[in-house]
Amino acid sequence: MDPLYNRLASAVEEAIHQAETILPPDVEEALHTAYNKETNPTARGEFENIFANLQIAREKNIPICQDTGILVIYLTIPETVPLTTKLYDAVSEGIRRATKSVPLRPNAVHPLTRKNSGDNTGAGIPAVHILPGDTLQVTVFPKGAGSENMSQIRMMLPSEISKIPEFVTSVVKDAGSRPCPPIVVGVGIGGTFDSAASFAKEALLSPINSMTSFEQEICDSINQLGIGVMGLGGDTTCLAVKVKEGACHTASLPVAVNIQCWCSRRGVVEVKL
Amino acid sequence: MIRLTTPLGDEVLDLRAGDRVLLSGTIYTARDEAHLKIREKGFPFDPKGAVIYHCGPVIDEAQNKVVAAGPTTSARMNNLTKFMLDAGIRGLIGKGGMSAKVREELRGRAVYFAFTGGCAALAASCMELAGCHYSELGMAEGIWEIILTDLPVVVGIDAHGGDLFER
């Protein structure tokens, strides 16, 4: 393998390792903020298990959760790096290496035969999203199934803008205890059927230590549900709501809701050129 | 904090939803496939007083070690639990709770313990691997016999109809 692509594969492996074993500081901070406000004794006990778990994973260098997810990859590439299949091959190679070295649970199967590839790659995955940038940078977003399965998209009417918070809250209500709350909610508004879902996932990549008043309004509405940590009841069901918008057809209002468990993992590594 | 050691007996009847328990002793992992296999072929262990863990762990088979073992969603086993309880199982461990039907099936004989979803490293730190049954089902679906030391769980559904998940 060409040295640059070998370095890219190593960077993917390193970003996966980082994401799987150490939670980003903004997420850990949000969990502590929620714990400090929590009044339900059962929920407080669950938070204590989460903090103990994070410490053990970090110290022992092991995955935080046994669902190490499907790996979603975001790359920025500078002008000097050509966009060729070698780039995609290097990303898949990094995933295969991480599957052995971290280790990851082999989660990728054929959608109909359910045959497991054994190395977390397969036809059409990983999804690799590429943007132009000043540096060659890898962002890894491992997505577990418990929360991903609870996500929904609705093609709303342009006259229903005021009903968006209600729709997002209803998706979380339907999900109940299953997505491992306290969750982070990514909302994609606008674009087309497919891009709304991409916006929702990209929204989950931004730090969760700040919210707009619109995001805060939806978050407060979700926390009124009382689902609580792991569905056992309590004050915090949602750590944060993050919204990403895009222009859309004058007759459309696509709204996608991508749910993320409390273990909101991401890893970022820059590749030397 | 209440301390309990498996196999469990009538002490489970004293538990109430919301009680925090440190659980020790032997437990058995079982997901969908293992439930179906047991129903078909029988228990590869004594079910009297035993505890089932809804979990598909990551196992390091070379080192005979549990690497990561958080709970899976228990609701998938809602329709596969009655025969387990009828055979003498006294405790289930999982995440997310179970159906109203299971709540009734637990009544007077067994409890459902909730363990925090995603806490795979914490769980593994309380575990020693003791064996494997129906290993042909593979890593995630096979039955792993595990010895626990002080797993911190909470009683999610008690033997008297109390259910923290009901709202």
Interface residues (C-beta under 8 A of the other chain):
Chain A: P41 T42 G45 E46 E48 N49 I50 A52 N53 L54 I56 A57 K60 I62 P63 I64 C65 Q66 D67 T68 P103 R105 G146 G176 S177 R178 C180 G226 I227 V229 M230 G231 L232 G233 C261 W262 C263
Chain B: G18 R20 C55 G56 P57 V58 D60 V67 A68 A69 G70 T73 A75 K95 G96 G97 A114 F115 T116 G117 G118 C119 A120 A121 L122 A124 S125 M139 A140 P152 V154 G156 L164 F165 R167
